[in-house]
Each structure stands twice: as C-alpha cells, then as structure tokens.
Amino acid sequence: MIEHLLNGLLTAFSPAVLPILIFGVVGGIVLGALPGLTATMGVAILLPFTFGMEPTAALVMLIGVYIGGIYGGSIAAILLKTPGTPASAATVLDGHTLAAKGQAARALSISAIASFVGGLISTIVLIAIAPLLANFALRFNAPEYFALALFGLTIIASVSAQNILKGLLAGTIGLLVSTVGLDPISSVPRFTFGVMDLYSGINVIPVLIGLFALSEAINQIERILKEKQAKVAKFDHKLLSKKDLKEMMPTAIKSGLMGTSIGSVPGAGADISAFVCYNEAKRSSKNPEEFGKGSVRGLAAAEAGNNGVTGGSLVPLLTLGVPGDAVAAVLLGALIVQGLTPGPLLFAQNPEVVYGVFSSMLVANIVMLIVGLIGIRFFCRIIEVPKMLMIPIIIFLSVVGAYAINNSMFDVGIAISFGILGFVLGKLDIPSSPILLAIILGPMAETNLRKALLMYDNSWSFLYERPIALAFILLAVFSVYSTMKMKKKKQMQVDTD
C-alpha cells in the first residue's frame, strides 16, 4: 500500500495533474461561496469536460471541486449569513455571529483550519480503514437509517435550547413541508393541490436560500429604513490566536472523525454531519451557552464535520459501488464513463487510480487551506461594501441560485416565500435552523420507517432487535435528556442570580 500511495503522490504533483487539481479546488471554492451553486452542481457541470481526460486526472479535478465546494460554502455563511451550500447551514450559527462582531478574519481562519483538519482526517481514515468502514455501512438497512434520522431530529431541541417549544414548532413546519410531493412508498400525491411542480417535492436549496439569504436581506432593508442610512460593516485583520487554535483542535479532530463515520453511511451527507457534530460539541462543552453567540468550538465542529464527509462518502463508493452522497453519485458516473467499475476489484485491477485519488485528496486539502488563508483579506472586503450595494447583490445571487437548480421560476417563488417566512419567524423569535433540519431529515425518517415496518410486518420490534438502530435510538434519548438537563441547569443559575 505504501508503494501505491507514493506513486499516487508522484501523480498528484506531476505537471499534468497538479494544475488540474488546483483549478478544481479554486473553482469549487468559488462555486461553493455562491448561494445555490453547490459542490454537487459544480461536479456535475464539469463532468462532461472530463470525458476525454485520463481517468486519474478526471477524478482528481472533480474531487478538487468537491473538497473546495464544501469549504467554499462557509465563506458566504460567515460573511453574509447566506450558506453557499446546505452543508454550511450550521456554520451560520457561530460563524456569522463572529463576523457581525467585527471578527470576520478570525472566523474565516478558524473555518479554513477546521475544514482542513476535517478533510485531512477523513482522507487518512479513507486510506487506512476503507474496507472496515465499508463493512460497517453495509449493515445499514431501513431500521438503521430511520434511527439515524430520528437521532438527527433530536438536534432540533439542541439548536433551540433558548426556547425548545418554538424550536419544535419550527421543526414541525419543516416536517410538514417535507411531506409535500409523491408518497415515497405508494407514489400518491400529497399536498400538491394540482400543481405539477410540487409532485417532486420542495427542493431544500431554495428553502435554504430563502430562510437564510433572502430573510437576512429583508432584515437588512428594514434596518436601513430605520437607520435612514446604510452603515458599512467593519472588521479587524486579526486571524485566529494560539488560544483559539488550542481551543478548537480537540473539537475539530473529534468532529472530523465523526464526519468521516457519518459520511461512510450512504445518504447521510455533509449537511446532516455538520449539525450532528455541532450538537455533540455543544452537548459536551463546559460552556454550551456560548454556542450560537460566536463559539470557536461551534464553528470548528460544523466545518470539520462537513468536510469530514468528503473522504467518508468515498468509502462505500470505491469499495461497494454505493455513493455516500449526491457528489459521490456524480463521481460514480465519472468512474463508469472512464470504464472503471467501483468495488473490491477496483483496488486490485486499478490501484494507480485509487491511490492517485487518495493522494490527490491529501494535496487538495492542503491547497484548500492555503487558498483559504491567503484569500481571507480579500474575502473580508465583501463585508466592507455598503449594505445598500450588498443587499441587491445578495438578492440577485439568491434568485439566480434558486433558478439555476432546475431552471425554474417556481424554485425562485419557493425561495421568496421562505424568505418572507424566515423574516416573520425571526420577528417571533422562532429559529429557522430546525425547519431546514426537518426538511432534510423528514423524508429520510419517513421513508425508512415505513420500509422498516414493511420488513417487520408492521411490528416495531426492529427498534430493539437491531443493535445499530437501538444504539441510535439510545443516543437520541440521551441527546434530548442532556439538552433538557442543560436547560434546567441554566434556568436554575438564572433563578439563583
């Protein structure tokens, strides 16, 4: 294996491959930073251009876009409160708060380093124990997926610790939205009202753009009207300190490992991983009240968690031929186009391709870190632009991003609708994150619950007969219990004061 890995590194640094890799990473960062233009979209757009390329070079470029795109989403999330990708929704919670305090450079540097740590850990684990993780993921069936989704939904209580009832209300709205479209089992239309565009359900990206980007634009417009003049945001040029680095590293390493494990489960993408890691960091923190108010650990957990998925998602793809997420599904198409069949034989028959990809992922994460740190001063200039100029740009990018998903004005309408909803909910002090979480996890929970019930003849015994499912159920119970205990403890402290 060492020999193959060294040969892969030589390939990654070769004049024919390195420029392609750098282009892929930089292009991915740019695409990820634009609302609606996800890493998946970037990989899909570039796929046709790889048809005439050598297999390793083709895959290296696409993986560079993938890694750069996941990180790039954090730039807009931190600076504009506009997640460039669904994977960066959790980054908004603490990243934008730091930027609003004038610490954008600090937040961006924390994000870049945490992303690098998560991606590096993910790649090392991919190289070292891919077969082991693949065997674990192979044990997942409908009961395990339902239990995983249920565990994910308990995060709603954690991210809504200030007011759990309002968080549950928001989560209920998200679950209702997730039921729109064709029934996943019987294909019977639900809540479509005869509108054909609703038959495929409501796409999560227009919802994300509306809840986080357009609602924030409306908020800014309201503030400008009240202030009579637009104020230019200020920031300092200080990057993270040694104290920040020391504080974030344990969380980044832990979240990177968690993200890798989550990524190895097909269907559990970077968006779910980011929230799961954020929740765990908050649960285990000695100062959970800091989360959502500019926590270094919170930002590091979200970014290391979503970047940890990059290597994990390739485990089932390369070893089983099962894509771990949407990007891996596009990469599966790239492998097939190149005449390669993912699976155990790929390691034996085409080791140069496999280890070329592994080595290139190591290099891609280094390139991502360098570009991320060098570009901080440039990125920070974005928030120095007067709000009167920035708001139309945010709205324009949001509308273009929503339209570009399916080339449909219907998606633009969805984004605008959820932008208004997000603005109204903000006025009522109801968080938006639970809505997004429920929309992402709702279909996963419903589909797999019904499949599990069919497998067990409508018996709920799978909840305790399947060890992995039982483990996730217990984790869900513990997550809710710890959140309630933390809230009660905080209330007692307030009463004492």
N, C-alpha and C positions, 0 to 999 in steps of 0.2 A: 504493500500500500504506500509506503514512504516513497518508493521509486516512482510510482504513478503520480503521487502528489507533487514531487519535484518536477517531473515532466510537465505537469499541469501548470505549475508556476512559471516555467520557462515559456509555455504557450501564452499565458496571461500577459507576460511582459514583452512578448515579441512585437516587433514593429507593425505586424499585420493585425494584431488583436487589441493591443493597449489603446490606440486611438479610438477604436470602436467602443471599447469599454467605457472610456472617459465620456465619449459622446452620449452613450446610453445613460450614464449616471446623471450628467448635467441636464440632458433632455428630460429625464424622469423628474428631477428636482423642479424644473420649470413647470412641467405639466402638473405635478402634484400640488404646486403652490396656487394654481388657478382653480377656483371653485368649480366643481363638476367634471373637470378633466382628470379623471382618476388614473392610478397606475395601470389598472386593467385596460382602460381606454388607450393609454399610451402604448402598451404592449400590443394591443390589437391593431392599432393604426400602423405600427412599424412591422408587423408580421409579414405582410406581402413583400416588403423590401428585402426580406431575408431569404427568399426562395432560391436565389442564385448564389447564395453565400455558402462557404464551408460550414458544416454542422456546428463545430465548436464556436466559431466566430458569430454565427447567427444566434445561438443560445446565449452567448456572453452579452451581446448587445441587449437582448430582451430582458435578461436578468438584471443588467445595469439599470434599465428603465424601471424595473420593478423595485429595486432597492432605493433608487433615487426618488421615485414617486411616493413611496411610503413616508420617507423623511420629509419630502417637499411639502406635504400637506400640513406639517407643523408650522411652517413659515406664515402662511395666511391665518392659521388658527391662533397663533401668538400675536401677530401684529394687527389683524383686522377682525378677530373673533369670528373668522369665517373658515371653518375646516376645509382645506383643499380637497381632502378625501374623507370618507366615513371613518377611516382608521384614526383620524386626528380629532374626532369629536371630543374625546376625553382630554385631549391636550388643552382645549379651550379653558377648562375649569380652573387651572392654575397658571397656564402659560400666558393667557391674555390678561389675567389679573396682574401679573408681574409687569407686563408691558404698559398697562394702564397706570402703574406706579412710576413709570419712567425707567424701568429696568428691562427694556426690550433686548438689549445686547446680552445681558445676563441670562435671560430666558432662552434666547436663541442658542447660546453656547451650551447651556445645560441640555437643551434638546438635541443638539448635534452630538455631544459626547454620549448621552444616554442612548441615542439611536445607534451610534457606533458600537457601544458595548452590547446592546441587544442583538444587533446584526452579527457581530463577531462571535458571540456565544452561540447563536443559532447556527452559524456556519461550522464552527468547531464541533458542535454536537452532531450536526448533519454528517460530517466526515467520519466522526468516531463511532457513533452508535445508530446509524440509519436503520440497519436491519432490526435492531431491538425495538426502536420506536415504531417501526412499521408493523411489527408483530402485535404491539400493544393496540395500535389504531385498528388493526384488523379485527379485534374483538368487539369493536363498537357496532351495535345494531340499533334499531329503533328505540328500545328502552334506555340505552346509554345516551343517545342523542337527546331524548326528552329530558332525562335527568340533568344533563349538561345545560340545556336551555333553561330549565327550572332554576338551577343554581345561578345562571346568568341573570335571570329576572329578579332574584333577591338583591341584586346590586342596586335596584331602584330604591330600596329602603336606605342603602348606604349613601348614595349620592343625594338623597333627600333628607338627610339626618336633621336638618334645621326644622323641617315640617314634614313628617312622614305621611300624614294624611293627604297633603297637597301633592306629594310625590306619587302616592298611589293613584290619585285622581289622574295625574298626567300619564302614568303608566297604563291606566285603563283606557284613556283616549288612544294611546298608541296601539294597544291590543285590538281595539275596535277597528282602527284604520288597517291593521294587518289582516283582518278578515275580509276586506274588500277584494273582489275578484272571484275566480273559479274555485270551488271547493277542491282542496288538494287530493281528495280521495275519490269523490263522486263526480267532480267537474261540473257541479250545479252552480250557476251564477249566484253570488251573494252580494247584496247591497250595490249592485251595478246600475240600477234604475234605468236599464236600457241603453246605457252609454257604453259603446264598444271599447273605448279607451280604458275603461275600468275593468274589463274582463281579465286583463293580465295583472291586475292589482295596482297598487300605488307604489311607484319606484321610490326607494329610500333616498336617492340622491337629491331629487327636487325637494323632498321633505327636509333633508339636512340643510340645503341651501336656504330654504325659506325660514326654518327655525333659527338658524344661526347667523346667516348673512343678511337677508332682507329685513328680518326683525330688528337687527342691530342698526341697519341703515335708517329704518323708521325712527328708532330711538334717537339716533344722532340728529336727524332732521328736527325732531321735537326739541332737543336741547338747543340747537342753533336758533330756532324760532324764539325760544325763551331767553337766550343769552343775547339776542339781537346781532351777534357777530360770531363768526367761527373762530375757535381757538386752535392754534397749531400745537399738536402734541409734542412734548419734549422728552428727551431720553438722554441718559449718560452713555458713555462708551465703555463702561467697565464690564468686562467679561466675568465669568464665574470666579469666585475666590477659591483658595485652597480649602477653606472651611466648607464651601458648597460642594467641592469635589469629594471631600471626605464624607459629607453627609449623604450625598446621592449614590455613591458607588455601591454600597450593600444593597440598596433598593434596586438599582439598575441591574446588578448581577442576578438578583432573585427574580426580577420581572423578566429578564432575558431568558432565563431557564423556564419560567412559567409560559412565556410566549412561545418558546420552541415546542414545548409539550402540547400546548393548545393548537399550534399550527399543524402539528402532525396528525390531528384529527380532521378528516375531510369535512368541509362545511363550516368549520369554526375559524373564521377569518380574523384579520388584524383588528377590525372594529370591536369584535367580542373580546379579543385578547386584551386590548387596551383598557377596557372597562373592568375586566376581571382583575388585571394586575393593579389597577388604580384602587379598586375596592380592597384588595388584600393589603396593599401598602397602607391604606387608611385604617384598616382594621387592626393591623399590627403596630401602628405608630403610637408612641407615647403622647403625642400631641395631635390627635385626629381633628381637633377643631381648626387647625391651620389649613387643612385641605379645603380647596375652593377659594382660598384667600391669598394664593401665591406661594404654595408649598413647593419647595425644591424637590422633596421626595415624591409628591404627587405628579409633578411634571416629568420627573425621571421615570417613574413607574409607567406612565402612559406611553412615553416614547420608546423605552426599552421593550415594553410589552408588545407594541405593534410591530416594531422592527424585528423582534424575536421570531415572529411568524414567518419571515422570509425564507429562512432555512428549513424550519419545521414543515412548511407546506410542501416542500420538495421531497420530503421523506416518502410519503405514500405515492407521490407521482413517479419517482425514479425506481422505487422498489416494488410497487404494486400496480403502477399504471393508473392509480386513482388520484386525481388532482385534489390538493388540500384546500384550495380556494379558487376564485374566479381567474386570477392571474395564472395559477398553475394549470387551469383548464386550457388557457390560450397557449401556454408552453407545451402542453400535451399535443396540441395541434401542430406546433412548430416541430416537435420531435417526429411526429408521423410524417409531416411533409418532407423532412430530411431522410426519411426511410429508416428511422430508428423506432424500435418497439420498447417502451418503458417496461421495466420488470426486472426480476433477478438476472435474466440473461444479458441485460444491458451492461451490467458490471463486468461480466465475463467476456462479452463479444466486443464491446466498445469502451474499454476503460479510459482511453485517451479523451473521449468526450465527457464522460462522467467526472473524471478528476480535473479536466480542464474547466468544467463548470464550477466544481468545488473551489479550485484555486482562484478563479476569477471572482467568485463571491467574496473571498478574503480581500482581494485587491479592490473590488468595488466598494466595500465598506470603508476602506482607507481613503479612497478617492472622495467618497461622500463626506467623510469627516473633514478632509482638507478644504473641499469646496464650501462646506457648511460654515467652517470657522473663518475662512478668508472672506466669504460673502456677507458676514454679519453687518459690517458697516454699511454696505450697500443696501441690504435688506431693511435695516433700521431707517433708512432715508424715507421709506414708504410712509411711516407714520409722522414724518415731518411735513408731509404735504397737507395743506389746509383742508379741513373737513369738507368745505364747500366744493372742492375739487375731487376729494377722495370718494365721497358718497356716490356721485354719479358713476364713477369707475367701478365701485363695488356692485352697484345695481346692474350696470352693463355686463360685467363679468358673470354675475349671478344669473341673469337672464340668458346669456349666451351659453353658460354651463348647463343650465336646465334644458335648453333647447337642443344642445348637442348630444344629449344622451340618446334620444330616439328621433331627432329631427322633428320634434312635435311641439306645437304651441300648447297642447294640453298639459305637458310637463311644466311649461312656464306658468300656466294657470295654477297648477298644484303648488309650485314654489311660492307664488304670490299669496295664495290662500294660507299656506302655512307660515308665511312671513307675517301676515296680519294676525294669525292665531298666536304665534310666538310673542308678538308685541303685546297683545291683550293679556296673555298668560303672565308675561313679565310684570304688567301693571298689577295683577292679582297676586304677585309673588309666588307663582306656580312655576317650578323649574321645567325647562324644555328637554333636558337630557333623558329623563325617563320615557318620554314619548318616543324618542329615537331608539332607545334600548328596546322598548316593547315592539316597535315595528320590525326591528332586526330579528329579535328572538321569538316573537309571536308565531310566525309561520313554522319555524323550526320546532317549537314546542308542540303546536297543534298537530302538525303532520306526523311527527314521530310518536306522539301519544296515541293517535288513532291507529297507526300501524302496529304499535305495541299491543294495543287492546285486541286487534285482529289476530295477532300472533298467539295471544294467550286466551282466545275465546272470551273476550270481554271481561277477563279477570285482571285484577290489579296486583296479582301476586308477583309480577315482574319487578315491582318496586323493592322487594326484599329477596327475591330469588337470584337476581343478577348482581354480583358483588360490585362491579364498577358503577352500575346505576345506583345501588344502595349507598356507595361512597359519596356520590354527588348529591344525593338526597340529604345525607347527614351533613355535608358541607353547607348545603342550602339552609338547613335548620340552624346550624351553628352561625352562619352569616347573619341571619335575622336576629338570633339571640344576642350576638355580640353588638349589633347595631342598637338594639333596644337597650341593652345594658349600658352602652356608651352614652346614649341619650339621657337615660335615667341618672347616670353619674354626673353628667354635665348639668342637669336640672338641679340636682342636689347642691352642686357647687354654687349655682346662681342663687338658690334659696339661702345658702349659708352666708354668701356675700351680702 
